[in-house]
Amino acid sequence: MIDQIKAAVHNAARGNQKIAMFHYQVLKNAKELEGLNPEAFCKEIAVPTTYQTEFRKMISLARVMDEQGSKLVGG
């Protein structure tokens, strides 16, 4: 899964959609990513460690969406 996320994010960079794809991938895979260290995740997929804030936001958003009954969160 991590390799797929990394590839998707870096492929999206070509179309200037890197951060949007990062958001989408973290949100889509939030249940599986929830226990990961945000900084380590960013290093592993080779994005700036400043993205860890965005990682945390997407994990939080996934929780809210799940609590509200949204079907958009993967899992």
C-alpha positions in Angstrom: 0.0 0.0 0.0 2.8 2.4 0.9 4.5 1.9 -2.5 1.2 2.5 -4.3 0.6 5.7 -2.3 4.1 6.9 -3.1 3.7 6.2 -6.8 0.3 7.9 -7.0 1.6 11.0 -5.2 4.7 11.3 -7.3 2.8 10.6 -10.6 0.4 13.4 -9.7 3.2 15.8 -9.3 3.6 15.9 -13.0 0.1 17.4 -13.3 0.6 19.8 -10.4 -1.7 17.7 -8.2 0.8 16.3 -5.7 -0.8 17.7 -2.5 -4.3 16.9 -3.7 -3.3 13.3 -4.4 -1.6 13.1 -1.1 -4.8 14.2 0.6 -6.8 11.7 -1.4 -4.5 8.8 -0.7 -4.3 9.4 3.0 -8.1 9.9 3.3 -8.8 6.8 1.2 -6.4 4.7 3.3 -7.0 6.4 6.6 -8.0 3.2 8.5 -4.8 1.5 7.5 -2.6 4.5 8.1 -4.1 5.7 11.4 -1.4 4.2 13.6 1.6 5.4 11.6 4.0 8.1 12.6 3.2 11.0 10.3 6.9 12.1 9.9 8.0 8.6 9.2 5.2 8.1 6.7 6.3 11.3 4.8 9.9 10.2 4.7 8.9 6.8 3.5 6.9 8.1 0.6 9.5 10.8 -0.1 7.5 14.0 0.5 8.5 16.9 2.6 8.1 16.3 6.3 5.9 19.4 6.4 3.2 17.2 4.9 2.8 15.5 8.3 0.4 18.3 9.2 -1.7 17.4 6.1 -1.5 13.7 7.1 -2.9 14.5 10.5 -5.7 16.6 9.0 -6.7 13.8 6.7 -6.7 11.2 9.4 -8.9 13.5 11.5 -11.2 14.2 8.6 -11.5 10.5 8.0 -12.6 10.0 11.6 -15.2 12.7 11.3 -16.5 11.4 8.0 -16.8 7.9 9.5 -18.7 9.3 12.6 -21.0 11.1 10.2 -21.7 8.0 8.2 -19.8 9.0 5.0 -18.9 6.2 2.6 -16.0 8.1 1.1 -13.4 6.7 3.5 -11.8 3.5 2.2 -11.5 0.4 4.2 
